[in-house]
Amino acid sequence: MQINYKKAAKLITLAVSTLLIATVSAQMYSYMYIQGSGTISTGGLGWAKGTTAPAGSTVEGVYVKNLNLSITADTPMNFTDCLHLINNDASSHTFGLEATVTGGNTTKFNTFDMVVYHSDETGVSKISIKNGESASSLTIDGSETLYVRFEVDPLLGETTGDMAFTVKLTYE
């Protein structure tokens, strides 16, 4: 049997090259891993119903819906613990309020105010909804809960009337 030295040399060179590349490649790679998860959180500010929230009112994400305040004729009413404004973050936020009348008749009410206050009853802000007032540069501390009260005084002698409104809260 005759050995072709040229082919053998090429084959040996190829085998040694392959072995060398495999050895270097194995030494160059280290292992890295990622271990994690995805979570939907409720950071930022959020609403919650208070003890005097009207029946049928709901909190759906950033919206308070069906907040239908029923007032007896000739009787001023305070919905003292109507809503809670909750800071779900450890850091404080600055926020603003903007009221808009969207329907009905504002002249049927002496006052229709929204008051935001601390648990010790010190006030943060009071805006007239019937006059479309706004407030800015208000602050809520980290993990704090503020309370929302509605103060409504119907015009004396009015037995019917309604007013629809929105209040937009904007925060940083």
C-alpha positions as CSV (number, residue, x, y, z in Angstrom):
1,M,0.0,0.0,0.0
2,Q,1.3,3.3,-1.0
3,I,0.8,6.4,1.2
4,N,0.2,9.8,-0.5
5,Y,2.2,12.0,1.8
6,K,0.7,15.2,0.4
7,K,-2.8,14.1,1.2
8,A,-1.8,12.8,4.6
9,A,-0.1,16.1,5.5
10,K,-3.2,18.0,4.5
11,L,-5.4,15.7,6.5
12,I,-3.2,15.9,9.6
13,T,-3.0,19.7,9.2
14,L,-6.8,19.9,8.9
15,A,-7.3,17.6,12.0
16,V,-4.8,19.6,14.0
17,S,-6.4,22.9,12.9
18,T,-9.9,21.7,13.8
19,L,-8.7,20.5,17.2
20,L,-7.0,23.8,17.8
21,I,-10.0,25.9,16.8
22,A,-12.3,23.7,19.0
23,T,-10.0,24.1,22.0
24,V,-9.6,27.9,21.6
25,S,-13.4,28.3,21.1
26,A,-14.2,26.3,24.2
27,Q,-11.8,28.4,26.2
28,M,-13.2,31.7,24.9
29,Y,-16.8,31.2,25.8
30,S,-18.2,31.7,29.3
31,Y,-21.8,31.3,30.2
32,M,-24.2,34.2,31.0
33,Y,-27.8,33.9,32.0
34,I,-30.8,36.2,32.4
35,Q,-33.4,35.3,35.0
36,G,-36.4,37.8,35.2
37,S,-40.1,38.4,34.9
38,G,-42.6,41.0,33.8
39,T,-44.9,42.7,36.2
40,I,-47.7,45.1,35.8
41,S,-47.7,47.5,38.8
42,T,-49.9,50.2,40.1
43,G,-47.3,52.9,40.6
44,G,-48.2,56.5,40.5
45,L,-51.5,58.0,41.9
46,G,-54.7,56.1,42.0
47,W,-58.3,56.6,43.2
48,A,-60.3,54.5,45.8
49,K,-63.8,54.9,46.9
50,G,-64.4,56.4,50.4
51,T,-67.1,55.5,52.9
52,T,-69.5,58.2,51.6
53,A,-69.1,57.4,47.9
54,P,-72.5,57.2,46.2
55,A,-73.9,53.7,45.6
56,G,-73.1,52.7,42.0
57,S,-69.9,54.7,41.7
58,T,-66.9,52.7,40.6
59,V,-63.2,53.1,40.2
60,E,-61.9,51.7,36.9
61,G,-58.2,52.4,36.5
62,V,-57.7,56.1,36.3
63,Y,-61.4,56.8,36.1
64,V,-64.0,57.4,38.8
65,K,-67.3,56.6,37.1
66,N,-71.0,57.2,38.1
67,L,-70.2,59.6,40.9
68,N,-73.8,60.7,41.1
69,L,-74.1,62.9,44.2
70,S,-77.7,63.1,45.3
71,I,-78.6,66.3,47.3
72,T,-81.9,66.9,49.1
73,A,-83.7,70.2,48.3
74,D,-82.8,73.1,50.6
75,T,-80.2,71.0,52.4
76,P,-76.4,71.6,52.1
77,M,-74.5,68.3,52.1
78,N,-70.9,67.3,52.6
79,F,-69.8,64.0,51.1
80,T,-66.9,64.0,53.6
81,D,-65.1,60.8,52.7
82,C,-66.2,60.4,49.1
83,L,-62.9,59.5,47.4
84,H,-59.3,58.7,48.3
85,L,-56.3,59.9,46.3
86,I,-53.6,57.3,46.9
87,N,-49.9,57.7,46.1
88,N,-48.6,54.2,45.3
89,D,-45.0,55.4,45.1
90,A,-42.4,56.0,47.8
91,S,-41.6,59.5,46.3
92,S,-43.9,62.5,46.4
93,H,-45.8,63.8,43.3
94,T,-46.9,67.3,42.3
95,F,-50.4,67.4,40.8
96,G,-53.1,69.8,39.6
97,L,-56.9,69.7,39.4
98,E,-59.1,71.2,36.7
99,A,-62.9,71.2,36.9
100,T,-65.2,71.5,33.9
101,V,-69.0,71.6,33.8
102,T,-70.2,69.3,31.1
103,G,-73.9,69.8,31.3
104,G,-76.9,70.8,33.4
105,N,-77.5,74.1,35.1
106,T,-75.0,75.6,37.5
107,T,-77.4,78.3,38.7
108,K,-79.3,75.7,40.7
109,F,-76.4,75.5,43.2
110,N,-75.0,78.1,45.6
111,T,-71.8,76.0,45.8
112,F,-70.5,72.8,44.3
113,D,-67.0,72.4,45.6
114,M,-64.3,69.7,45.7
115,V,-62.0,69.8,48.7
116,V,-58.8,67.7,48.9
117,Y,-57.4,67.3,52.4
118,H,-55.1,65.3,54.7
119,S,-56.2,62.7,57.2
120,D,-55.8,65.4,60.0
121,E,-58.3,67.5,58.0
122,T,-55.8,70.1,57.0
123,G,-56.6,71.3,53.5
124,V,-54.6,70.8,50.3
125,S,-57.0,72.5,47.9
126,K,-60.6,73.6,47.4
127,I,-61.9,74.3,43.9
128,S,-65.4,75.3,42.8
129,I,-66.6,72.8,40.2
130,K,-69.6,75.0,39.3
131,N,-67.2,77.9,38.4
132,G,-64.8,75.6,36.6
133,E,-61.9,76.4,38.8
134,S,-58.5,74.7,38.8
135,A,-55.5,74.4,41.2
136,S,-51.9,73.6,40.5
137,S,-48.6,72.8,42.3
138,L,-50.4,70.6,44.9
139,T,-48.3,67.9,46.6
140,I,-48.9,64.4,47.8
141,D,-46.1,62.7,49.8
142,G,-44.8,59.2,49.1
143,S,-47.3,56.5,50.2
144,E,-49.7,59.1,51.4
145,T,-53.5,59.0,51.0
146,L,-55.4,62.3,50.6
147,Y,-59.2,62.5,51.0
148,V,-61.7,64.1,48.7
149,R,-64.9,65.8,50.0
150,F,-67.7,67.3,47.9
151,E,-69.5,70.3,49.5
152,V,-72.8,70.9,47.7
153,D,-75.4,73.6,48.6
154,P,-78.5,73.7,46.4
155,L,-80.1,77.1,45.8
156,L,-82.9,77.7,48.3
157,G,-86.3,76.8,46.9
158,E,-85.0,74.6,44.0
159,T,-86.6,71.2,44.0
160,T,-85.1,69.9,40.8
161,G,-81.8,70.5,38.9
162,D,-78.7,68.8,38.0
163,M,-75.1,69.5,36.9
164,A,-72.6,67.2,35.2
165,F,-68.9,67.7,35.6
166,T,-65.4,66.3,35.1
167,V,-62.4,66.9,37.2
168,K,-59.0,66.1,35.6
169,L,-56.1,65.4,37.8
170,T,-52.7,65.8,36.2
171,Y,-49.5,64.7,38.0
172,E,-45.7,64.5,37.6
